[in-house]
Amino acid sequence: MKPTPITVQREVSLPDDLRVARAESAPHLGPRILFFSGGSALNGVSRRLKRYSFNSMHLITPFDSGGSSRELREAFDMPAVGDLRSRLMALADETVLGQPDVYALFTHRFPKTAEAKCLRAEVQRMAKGKHALMSAIAKPMRQLIQSQLDSFLAEVPDRFDYRNASIGNLILAGGYLSHGRALEPVLFMMSKMVDVRGTVRAVVDENLHLGVDLKDGRRIIGQRALSGKEVPPINSPVVRCFLSASPDEERHVDVPLPKRNRKLIEQADVICYPPGSLYSSIIANLLPSGVGRAVAARPVPKVYLPSVGKDPEAMGHDLADQVAAILAPLMADAGAGARAVDLMTHVLCDTDVPEPSCAEVTKRHGIPCIRLPLRQPGAALYDDDLVARVLISLN
């Protein structure tokens, strides 16, 4: 008999202890929670979530232009891989049953103060298998990793700055180069090497840059100039976000969501817009064409969990404005018939958020805003385990 899909509405408790206990007892059967995410803000939740589900799905922005990712992008004209590696490691099996030696290599980061020639020599020793981190890994996995580093060293320019570089990022860059400048094969390989408990993909496998228009009329190209981490924060609100083909050109690019990622959205049991920098971590993933249509077509809970604390990218945005910013690219893609609640069913925020701010979300967008105690008393950030349990309960 062919399965017949139906839509069922139900009342849930947040968190639902019974659902959480069931998931914890069989995480390989856990719900498929899909995140549009980037940066490190979700890594703590991801580490806790793998206790309850091995099936979470993470679409990550490859548009960052700061940190060590900037060096790789400038050296090889490639997408950013830092956030992808970071999420892979957050979801890796960190028990003795996993691959602790491989995990140690992939998470190793060079110091910020060492000399470049010494760091380059260290990478060369790794590629030859003569470094302690590499020699600890058994064959044939060690040989596979060495081949990726060989590809990296064969093309890296002499001017490359190795300070603060993650070895995992260098391995990903080498794999990208050796697989015809494609991210998906090397992400799959790295996932298998450390037994990642979930799926991690770039939202698109394209070398693009994030751009924004500010309310004062200025246009900024590049995530680095927007995030307020390496340069002064913006002092005018963002009014529009787009993708550009080059950090030096203000040319809008329309890029389609790959079919493989559309299928992930179609399989999701829950969709989450998680904490993180509003534009460079969350909205960047919503810009490819097809994302809004795929989200609108999936009849599952779709929740926004806003960041706590100050987000420089959300300058001038109250909670309802943040919701509007997330909805804007989704609504534009989903078409005239789409409603806000087709793209976001709930906003979940901490009880520290004032009731009037929550009420304004519902007034402006028709989306229920639910206040929950998502932080431990006195804590600055969300309780990672509590957030994971709430998301599991939505399934």
Secondary structure, DSSP 4 states (H G I P E B T S, - for coil): -------------SS-HHHHHHHHH-GGG---EEEEE-SSTTHHHHHHHTTT-S--EEEE-----SHHHHHHHHHH-----HHHHHHHHHTB--STTS-HHHHHHHT-B--SSS-HHHHHHHHHHHHTT-SHHHHTSPTTHHHHHHHHHHHHHHH--TT---TT-BHHHHHHHHHHHHTTS-HHHHHHHHHHHTTBSSEEEESS----EEEEEETTS-EEESTHHHHSSSSPPPSS-EEEEEEEEETTEEEE---BPPHHHHHHHHH-SEEEE-SS-IIIIIGGGG-SBTHHHHHHH--S-EEE-PPSS--GGGTT--HHHHHHHHHHHHHHHH-TT--HHHH--EEEEETTS-HHHHHHHHHHH---EEEE--S-TT-SS--HHHHHHHHHHT-
